[in-house]
Amino acid sequence: MKENVKSLDFVSTVPSCYGGAVSHKLNKIISRANKKGLEGMISYTISDPYIVKKRNHPDAPIVENKVVDVTVKGEVPKINGWSFIGKLTHDGAGDFVTVLSAPGMKVPTEYRKSTGGCDHCNRARYRKDTFVISKSGKFMEIGRSCLKDFFPTVNIEWIVNYFKYVGDMIDSGEFDDFDSFRGVKVTPTASLDFILMVSNAVIRRDGWMSATAANKIMEKDAEASIIPTSSEISHQLRLLLGFVTPTKYDSIIELTKKDEEIAPKVIDFVRNDMYGDDDYVYNMKNFFSLDEVELRYVPFVASGISAYNRSVEKVIETKAKKAVSNYVGEIGEKITADVEVIGAKYVSSFYGSSLLVRMVDDSGNTFTTFYSGYKFDPEVGDKFTIMGTVKAHKEFKGWKSTMLIRVKVI
Ligand SMILES: [Zn+2]
């Protein structure tokens, strides 16, 4: 093993009809790399096509998709000791720069405040992109034209395409190269509050399934048909905005007053009450400074909803924890209680989505119940009197909770 070499080794599953395009693109990257003396830096294989069964939403019929696995192995290039760490984009998309770290690399946080200068020539001029490179622990920000002095044998566009392509593959398996209309590349966008409304509606219907969790389930059970929630949100946005034509399996999501109300709350939360110094918080602030966001950033924007809900739950939970929770009633007994909702979360399962509701009464006793209808749609902070049957008494992390079934608001 060479020192400090970051290696790439991943499998991306794509529809088999993209197999030809993926192989064309990777061949181009490899032949350019070979010409520049980087032979053997990257290699790939494409599997034979096979069938996966998918359900686009819980009520839709199972459809069969023909896919191929693209296995990519290789190294991140290092030339004359310089490594390529990432790209900074200063295109006014947000108040700050957008940071794209190369796979396996981390752009130091101080570059978030970059104004697009070049540490090499120090010439002041407008630059849409600058690049962060590193050699023996020293970092530099370099403009596009000066990058040649550091990577003399490598075409800059090749590096940009390489990282963008590999990065996209690792992040989402989505290829925005395919978002083109008659050969003209289009970058689909939507307004921030519309993305949030549609995200909330999809989460309400399906629960939240992260891409990582969906992949884990599919690894264990090839027959399972799980689509990450962010993909479904992107798909619904494309349907609603008319970017794609619905097929007979598409049911367009219904937006409610609730979805409309939560959007400004999430925007306000991310802009003013979200704290932290990690790249996640930084990128969230950046995307939420916009009114119009590219659809490829939907996974970020949509995650704002659960971040907001968690923050609301935390405030109320702190209030509730001042009291002590005890079990209420006997198993099988019908009880009534005056409660405040401290958590309402859609949980997704193979059978569809159900709502996990957590409530607390004035003495601090907590109650939980699962609900899978549509009539009862409580929000954190709602107060009402409920009637329900005690199903079980359970302790979570030392906290006693009464589990109820057949809960009614009276
Ligand atoms: Zn320069």
Boltz pocket constraint, residues with backbone or C-beta under 6 A from the ligand:
constraints:
  - pocket:
      binder: B
      contacts: [[A, 118], [A, 119], [A, 120], [A, 121], [A, 122], [A, 123], [A, 142], [A, 143], [A, 145], [A, 146]]
      max_distance: 6.0
